[in-house]
Amino acid sequence: MLGAMNAASHGQIHARETTGPAVEILGSRVPRGGEVLTPLALQLLASLHRRFNPRRLELLQARVQRQQRLDAGELPRFPDATAQQRAAEWRVAPVPADLTDRRVEITGPVDRKMVINALNAPVKCFMADFEDSCSPTWRNMIHGQVNLADAVRGTIEYTDPASSRQYRLAPRTATLIVRPRGWHLPEKHVRINGEQVSGALFDFALYLANNHEALARRGTGPYFYLPKMESHLEARLWNDVFVAAQEALGMPRGTIKATVLIETILAAFEMDEILFELREHSAGLNCGRWDYIFSFIKKFRQRPDFLLPDRASVTMDRHFLKSYVDLLIRTCHRRGAHAMGGMAAQIPIRDDAAANAAAMARVRADKLREAHAGHDGTWIAHPGLAPIALEAFDAVMKGPNQLAVLRQDVNVTPQDLLSVPQGEITEGGVRGCIRVGVQYLEAWLGGNGCVPLYHLMEDAATAEICRAQLWQWLHHGARTSDGQPITAGRFERLMNDELERIHAEVGASRLTHGVFPTAARLFEQMTRSETFDEFLTLPAYELLS
């Protein structure tokens, strides 16, 4: 069990664990921040940081070394060292009752109104996101923890300052799942013995320490989505963190349940191993489709034979994506784990009935595809899509899940997962990447990580695809469908054109004031840089307060 911790709050909070580590809070005061920056939470964070941050940094360095081998021509394969583990018969531990049926899950950031509306939506689960749909300002991170603490206790309320409309929780709410940041992201506002802490450990420690008892009283538990992993060793680190945290807080081992997003091409080759590492804490795997496409581009960025066509044409029926889906479902169900489908990014189009009908038809077809493939549930980004997604899964999935659909017909090879989709690169696709990428980055730098753009709900993953495709096309001299190469000069001209278009759409003041000039400059620099930045959000994070 954790010991007592002393804390003071005179500009900074200095907390000292009984064994020594000093915790410094460098962020400014946030209303109600003391309710979540509690002595217990900070002590748990300090303990986890001391024990596991060195290994986290080693694993991040292993990513760099793996990338160097990929740049030199190595291709991923199923690891020889774990072949016996893949062949053996084993299953993950059962999930609690409120995770048995997950047929529709809604996702979104942790702002107060969103938390209430998502928990009240007609869905099974809500994934509250500290990651890709949340700009990680200090204020957002602390308010998000406050909002989730209130939601867990059923006390969360919100009054819209513009309309005076009041929002409260309904009697029945969705099951809450929390997505902390990935292993690569720091929390620059917290230092322990002078070292920046992991954003993942910060988000996890605060939520778990402050809420595990209240969750137990409500008959539920601490459930998580784990993003951006690239190997089973990174899953092993999470499992060790879970074991240590449960022991420190006096929780029964296995109380924590986690679903891993398979959203990197390297993780796709280690699905069995990832489930095995987390087997007593596993709630399954999820097809994180947008980040998966980004990862495919990023990992093979130096190879001209891995150029992808326009983002809009890289759909889930493409062979490399269908293979990934089928392998995930077969792997999960063989191990008794849920296989969750991907995100429908569409949002209702209020002012165009025909366009809305077409968009909703695409959602319906996508969700039916997932249900027929054997998924146990799916993701949506807007409550308006819940009836469509529920109808699709209800039509196919007669029980609470499809764990009995074993997909023994599936035999996926490395070549299947690495099959490069054919298609055109169009000037419209280049322009669209610029337009979406710059506008998303502007919103993110302004504190908003979930942005409706051109009838889609965009988050960091789709912005990453835009940025990565532009870099890939530019640095390999790709040709658009009109036969013209994408050169630095052409990119500069198209960039200027699209900034003018944004100007016309949103007004001049946004382009010349606030963070828009910074966003446009950073996006252009990252696209034209000789080296590829691993994540858009890392250099951008340095500009956040």
Rosetta blueprint (number, residue, H / E / L):
1 M L
2 L L
3 G L
4 A L
5 M L
6 N E
7 A L
8 A L
9 S E
10 H L
11 G L
12 Q L
13 I E
14 H E
15 A E
16 R E
17 E L
18 T L
19 T L
20 G L
21 P L
22 A E
23 V E
24 E E
25 I E
26 L L
27 G L
28 S L
29 R L
30 V L
31 P L
32 R L
33 G H
34 G H
35 E H
36 V L
37 L L
38 T L
39 P H
40 L H
41 A H
42 L H
43 Q H
44 L H
45 L H
46 A H
47 S H
48 L H
49 H H
50 R H
51 R H
52 F H
53 N H
54 P H
55 R H
56 R H
57 L H
58 E H
59 L H
60 L H
61 Q H
62 A H
63 R H
64 V H
65 Q H
66 R H
67 Q H
68 Q H
69 R H
70 L H
71 D H
72 A L
73 G L
74 E L
75 L L
76 P L
77 R L
78 F L
79 P L
80 D H
81 A H
82 T H
83 A H
84 Q H
85 Q H
86 R H
87 A H
88 A L
89 E L
90 W L
91 R L
92 V L
93 A L
94 P L
95 V L
96 P L
97 A H
98 D H
99 L H
100 T L
101 D L
102 R L
103 R L
104 V E
105 E E
106 I E
107 T E
108 G E
109 P E
110 V L
111 D L
112 R H
113 K H
114 M H
115 V H
116 I H
117 N H
118 A H
119 L H
120 N H
121 A L
122 P L
123 V L
124 K L
125 C E
126 F E
127 M E
128 A E
129 D E
130 F L
131 E L
132 D L
133 S L
134 C L
135 S L
136 P L
137 T L
138 W H
139 R H
140 N H
141 M H
142 I H
143 H H
144 G H
145 Q H
146 V H
147 N H
148 L H
149 A H
150 D H
151 A H
152 V H
153 R L
154 G L
155 T L
156 I L
157 E E
158 Y E
159 T E
160 D L
161 P L
162 A L
163 S L
164 S L
165 R L
166 Q E
167 Y E
168 R E
169 L L
170 A L
171 P L
172 R L
173 T L
174 A L
175 T E
176 L E
177 I E
178 V E
179 R E
180 P L
181 R L
182 G L
183 W L
184 H L
185 L L
186 P E
187 E E
188 K E
189 H E
190 V E
191 R E
192 I E
193 N L
194 G L
195 E E
196 Q E
197 V E
198 S E
199 G H
200 A H
201 L H
202 F H
203 D H
204 F H
205 A H
206 L H
207 Y H
208 L H
209 A H
210 N H
211 N H
212 H H
213 E H
214 A H
215 L H
216 A H
217 R H
218 R L
219 G L
220 T L
221 G L
222 P L
223 Y E
224 F E
225 Y E
226 L E
227 P L
228 K L
229 M L
230 E L
231 S L
232 H H
233 L H
234 E H
235 A H
236 R H
237 L H
238 W H
239 N H
240 D H
241 V H
242 F H
243 V H
244 A H
245 A H
246 Q H
247 E H
248 A H
249 L H
250 G L
251 M L
252 P L
253 R L
254 G L
255 T L
256 I L
257 K E
258 A E
259 T E
260 V E
261 L E
262 I E
263 E L
264 T L
265 I L
266 L L
267 A H
268 A H
269 F H
270 E H
271 M H
272 D H
273 E H
274 I H
275 L H
276 F H
277 E H
278 L L
279 R L
280 E L
281 H L
282 S E
283 A E
284 G E
285 L E
286 N E
287 C E
288 G L
289 R H
290 W H
291 D H
292 Y H
293 I H
294 F H
295 S H
296 F H
297 I H
298 K H
299 K H
300 F L
301 R L
302 Q L
303 R L
304 P H
305 D H
306 F H
307 L L
308 L L
309 P L
310 D L
311 R H
312 A H
313 S H
314 V L
315 T L
316 M L
317 D L
318 R L
319 H H
320 F H
321 L H
322 K H
323 S H
324 Y H
325 V H
326 D H
327 L H
328 L H
329 I H
330 R H
331 T H
332 C H
333 H H
334 R H
335 R L
336 G L
337 A L
338 H L
339 A E
340 M E
341 G E
342 G E
343 M E
344 A E
345 A L
346 Q E
347 I L
348 P L
349 I L
350 R L
351 D L
352 D L
353 A H
354 A H
355 A H
356 N H
357 A H
358 A H
359 A H
360 M H
361 A H
362 R H
363 V H
364 R H
365 A H
366 D H
367 K H
368 L H
369 R H
370 E H
371 A H
372 H H
373 A H
374 G L
375 H L
376 D L
377 G E
378 T E
379 W E
380 I E
381 A L
382 H L
383 P H
384 G H
385 L H
386 A H
387 P H
388 I H
389 A H
390 L H
391 E H
392 A H
393 F H
394 D H
395 A H
396 V H
397 M L
398 K L
399 G L
400 P L
401 N L
402 Q L
403 L L
404 A L
405 V L
406 L L
407 R L
408 Q L
409 D L
410 V L
411 N L
412 V L
413 T L
414 P H
415 Q H
416 D H
417 L H
418 L L
419 S L
420 V L
421 P L
422 Q L
423 G L
424 E L
425 I L
426 T L
427 E H
428 G H
429 G H
430 V H
431 R H
432 G H
433 C H
434 I H
435 R H
436 V H
437 G H
438 V H
439 Q H
440 Y H
441 L H
442 E H
443 A H
444 W H
445 L H
446 G L
447 G L
448 N L
449 G L
450 C L
451 V E
452 P E
453 L E
454 Y L
455 H L
456 L E
457 M E
458 E E
459 D L
460 A H
461 A H
462 T H
463 A H
464 E H
465 I H
466 C H
467 R H
468 A H
469 Q H
470 L H
471 W H
472 Q H
473 W H
474 L H
475 H H
476 H L
477 G L
478 A L
479 R E
480 T L
481 S L
482 D L
483 G L
484 Q L
485 P E
486 I L
487 T L
488 A H
489 G H
490 R H
491 F H
492 E H
493 R H
494 L H
495 M H
496 N H
497 D H
498 E H
499 L H
500 E H
501 R H
502 I H
503 H H
504 A H
505 E H
506 V H
507 G L
508 A H
509 S H
510 R H
511 L H
512 T H
513 H L
514 G L
515 V L
516 F H
517 P H
518 T H
519 A H
520 A H
521 R H
522 L H
523 F H
524 E H
525 Q H
526 M H
527 T H
528 R H
529 S L
530 E L
531 T L
532 F L
533 D L
534 E L
535 F L
536 L L
537 T H
538 L H
539 P H
540 A H
541 Y H
542 E L
543 L L
544 L L
545 S L
